[in-house]
């Protein structure tokens, strides 16, 4: 795979001005939210799982573009209203859960539009100013999950069953000339680390900088963290999966703040001596999935390359 997986259903075609000739979108609104049909619509992004259509000035439609993403949308609709209230940053809680129509078979959501810039579009060194806020968010989120919580077979699971596939991916990358020696070492340390031995906790599952909305600072005022986006990989399991953000998002200075804040916030919980080795291994898994598995993904390749470079400088 050299980029995002192909769409499994046609939704919209963005014109050169971003406007959407969108018969499907119009039918979805007519079926589920006809009071919003008059609002102007514009495609603003298309990722691996969703097409995003801005709806007027205050709303955003999230439309799954493949069947796997549709199931993730159901998870968001069910659980985000439960998880969001105590979190110290904003979460895209659906304000409307849409129904399928004849030529679009999946659930979809409308969320509130938030102004800002994703962290992947800001210099990495500026993230230190909000590293403690992201760590505090994960401290609050990482609470025991109920038995009916979703299970994601690719995130927050034990590392050992994923050993073969990750080693094969890293070997493929090295065959292509990529310097992945540090990634291999980090993966091996994670595999050897003590496992998560406590009950599964809630995990966001995809803590890369493209899923972090930032309000850019002004001269003399730093960037601030506004929202934690895209909860499609929401799961119950090992919190180290989210702590991969230490390398996916931050440089050395930010990583120190992030780690210290999280360790302090969880100091009264059960000891977890393998936490940061497993977190680094999860960073290897996520970054290599882009660098090796989707090397032409222009939206995600920069942060993935940067994360692998941070792992190469690991000094703990």
C-alpha positions in Angstrom: 0.0 0.0 0.0 1.4 3.4 -1.0 -1.3 5.6 0.5 -4.7 5.4 2.2 -6.9 2.5 1.2 -9.3 3.1 -1.6 -12.9 4.2 -1.0 -15.4 1.5 -0.8 -18.3 3.8 -1.7 -18.5 7.1 -3.7 -19.5 10.0 -1.4 -18.5 13.3 -3.0 -16.1 14.6 -5.6 -14.4 17.9 -4.6 -14.2 20.4 -7.3 -11.2 22.7 -7.8 -12.7 25.2 -5.4 -13.4 22.5 -2.8 -17.2 22.6 -3.4 -18.8 19.2 -3.5 -21.2 18.0 -6.2 -22.7 15.7 -3.5 -25.9 13.9 -4.3 -25.2 11.3 -1.7 -24.5 13.8 1.0 -27.6 15.7 0.1 -29.7 12.5 0.4 -28.1 11.7 3.8 -29.1 15.1 5.1 -32.5 14.9 3.6 -33.1 11.6 5.4 -31.6 12.4 8.8 -31.2 16.1 9.2 -33.3 18.0 6.6 -33.2 21.2 8.7 -29.5 21.4 7.7 -29.9 20.8 4.0 -29.7 24.5 3.2 -26.3 25.0 4.6 -23.3 25.3 2.2 -21.1 22.2 2.0 -17.4 21.9 1.3 -15.0 18.9 1.4 -12.2 19.8 3.7 -10.3 16.5 4.1 -10.2 12.8 3.3 -8.2 10.4 5.4 -7.8 6.7 5.7 -11.3 6.2 7.2 -13.5 9.3 6.7 -14.4 12.1 4.3 -14.9 15.4 6.1 -17.5 17.8 4.8 -17.8 21.2 6.4 -21.5 22.1 6.9 -22.0 25.8 7.2 -19.7 27.6 9.6 -20.2 25.6 12.7 -20.6 21.9 11.8 -18.7 19.1 10.2 -19.9 15.8 8.6 -17.7 12.7 9.2 -18.6 10.1 6.5 -16.9 6.7 6.6 -15.3 5.8 3.3 -15.0 2.1 4.0 -16.8 -0.6 6.0 -14.2 -1.0 8.7 -14.5 2.7 9.5 -18.3 2.4 9.8 -17.9 0.2 12.8 -15.6 2.6 14.4 -18.1 5.4 13.8 -20.6 3.4 15.8 -18.1 3.2 18.7 -17.7 6.9 18.7 -21.4 7.6 18.6 -22.0 5.2 21.6 -19.0 6.0 23.8 -17.8 9.6 23.3 -20.8 11.1 25.1 -19.8 9.0 28.1 -16.1 9.6 28.0 -15.9 13.3 27.0 -17.3 15.1 30.1 -14.4 14.7 32.5 -11.6 15.2 29.9 -9.7 18.5 30.1 -9.7 19.0 26.3 -12.5 19.0 23.8 -13.6 15.8 22.1 -15.7 15.6 18.9 -18.9 14.2 20.4 -21.4 13.7 17.7 -24.3 16.2 17.8 -26.2 14.1 15.2 -26.0 10.4 14.5 -26.9 9.9 10.8 -28.7 7.0 9.2 -27.7 5.1 6.0 -29.6 5.6 2.7 -29.9 3.3 -0.3 -26.5 4.1 -1.9 -24.7 4.8 1.4 -25.0 1.8 3.8 -23.2 3.1 6.9 -23.8 5.3 10.0 -22.3 8.8 9.9 -21.9 11.7 12.2 -22.2 15.5 12.5 -19.8 17.1 14.9 -19.1 20.7 15.8 -16.4 22.5 13.8 -13.5 23.7 15.8 -11.0 26.3 14.7 -7.4 25.5 15.0 -4.5 23.7 13.3 -3.5 20.0 13.8 -0.2 19.6 15.6 1.4 17.9 12.6 1.3 21.3 10.9 3.2 23.1 13.7 6.9 22.8 14.6 7.5 20.0 16.9 9.4 22.1 19.5 6.2 24.2 20.0 4.4 21.2 21.4 6.3 21.3 24.7 3.9 24.1 25.9 1.0 21.7 26.0 2.7 18.4 26.6 1.4 18.4 30.2 -2.1 18.9 29.0 -2.0 15.9 26.8 -0.5 13.8 29.5 -3.2 15.0 32.0 -5.9 14.1 29.4 -4.6 10.5 29.2 -4.4 10.3 33.0 -8.1 11.0 33.1 -9.0 8.8 30.2 -7.1 5.8 31.3 -9.7 4.4 33.7 -11.0 0.8 33.8 -13.3 0.1 30.9 -16.5 -2.0 31.1 -16.7 -5.5 29.6 -18.7 -4.2 26.7 -16.1 -1.6 25.7 -14.9 -2.1 22.1 -11.9 -4.2 21.3 -9.5 -3.2 18.6 -7.2 -6.1 17.5 -4.5 -3.6 16.3 -4.3 -1.2 19.2 -3.8 -1.5 22.9 -3.3 -5.2 22.7 -0.3 -7.3 24.0 2.7 -6.7 21.8 3.9 -10.3 21.5 1.2 -11.5 19.0 2.1 -8.6 16.7 5.8 -9.4 16.8 6.0 -11.2 13.5 4.1 -8.7 11.5 6.1 -5.7 12.9 9.4 -7.4 12.4 8.5 -8.3 8.8 7.5 -4.7 8.2 10.8 -3.3 9.6 12.7 -5.9 7.5 10.9 -4.7 4.4 11.8 -1.1 5.2 15.4 -2.0 5.7 15.4 -3.8 2.3 14.2 -0.5 0.8 17.2 1.3 2.3 15.5 2.9 5.4 17.6 3.2 8.5 15.4 1.4 11.0 18.0 0.0 13.4 16.8 2.2 16.3 13.2 1.2 15.6 14.2 -2.5 15.7 15.9 -1.9 19.1 12.9 -0.1 20.5 10.5 -2.8 19.3 12.7 -5.5 20.9 12.8 -3.6 24.2 9.0 -3.3 24.1 8.6 -7.0 23.5 10.9 -7.8 26.4 9.3 -5.3 28.8 6.9 -6.3 31.5 3.3 -6.5 30.1 0.3 -4.5 31.2 -1.0 -6.7 34.0 -4.0 -4.7 35.1 -7.6 -4.7 33.8 -8.1 -3.0 30.4 -8.5 0.8 30.5 -10.0 3.2 28.0 -7.5 4.0 25.2 -7.8 6.6 22.4 -5.6 4.4 20.2 -4.3 6.8 17.6 -2.3 9.5 19.4 -0.4 11.0 16.4 -0.1 14.7 15.9 -2.6 14.7 13.1 -5.3 13.9 15.7 -4.4 16.8 18.0 -6.0 20.2 17.4 -3.9 23.1 18.5 -4.7 26.8 18.9 -1.5 28.6 17.5 0.1 31.0 19.9 1.0 34.6 19.2 4.2 36.4 20.0 4.8 36.0 23.7 2.0 33.4 24.0 2.5 29.7 23.4 0.4 27.2 21.4 -2.3 25.5 23.4 -4.0 22.1 23.0 -7.6 22.4 22.1 -9.0 19.0 21.2 -8.2 15.3 20.9 -9.7 14.2 17.5 -10.6 11.0 15.7 -11.6 8.4 18.2 -12.2 5.7 15.6 -9.5 3.4 17.2 -11.1 3.7 20.7 -10.5 0.5 22.6 -10.0 -1.0 26.0 -6.5 -2.3 26.8 -2.9 -1.3 27.5 -2.5 2.5 28.1 1.0 2.4 26.7 -0.6 2.6 23.3 -1.6 6.2 23.9 1.8 7.0 25.5 3.4 6.4 22.1 2.6 10.1 21.8 5.9 10.7 23.7 7.7 10.0 20.4 5.0 10.5 17.8 4.3 14.1 19.0 7.2 15.5 21.0 10.8 16.3 20.9 13.1 15.4 23.8 12.0 18.4 25.9 8.3 17.9 25.4 8.7 14.2 25.9 10.2 14.8 29.3 7.3 17.0 30.4 4.8 14.5 29.0 6.4 11.6 30.8 6.9 13.3 34.1 3.3 14.6 34.1 1.8 11.2 33.3 4.0 9.4 35.8 3.0 11.9 38.5 -0.7 11.7 37.7 -0.7 7.9 37.9 1.6 7.6 40.9 -1.1 6.1 43.1 -2.1 3.5 40.6 -0.6 0.0 40.2 3.1 0.1 39.2 3.7 -0.4 35.5 7.5 -0.9 35.1 7.3 -1.6 31.3 5.2 1.4 30.5 7.6 3.5 28.5 9.3 0.6 26.7 5.9 -0.6 25.5 5.0 2.9 24.5 8.1 3.3 22.4 7.3 0.0 20.7 3.8 1.3 19.9 5.4 4.4 18.4 7.5 2.0 16.2 4.3 0.2 15.1 2.4 3.4 14.2 5.2 5.2 12.6 6.4 2.2 10.5 2.9 1.6 9.3 3.2 4.9 7.5 6.9 5.0 6.5 6.9 1.4 5.2 3.2 0.6 4.6 2.1 3.9 3.1 5.3 5.9 2.1 3.4 8.2 -0.2 1.0 9.4 2.5 1.9 13.1 2.4 -0.3 14.0 5.4 1.2 11.5 7.7 4.7 10.7 6.4 6.3 13.8 8.1 5.3 13.0 11.6 6.1 9.3 11.1 9.6 10.1 9.9 10.1 12.5 12.8 8.9 9.9 15.3 11.5 7.4 14.1 14.2 10.1 14.3 13.1 10.7 17.9 13.4 7.0 18.7 16.9 7.0 17.3 17.8 9.6 19.9 16.3 7.8 22.8 18.5 8.1 25.8 16.6 6.2 28.5 
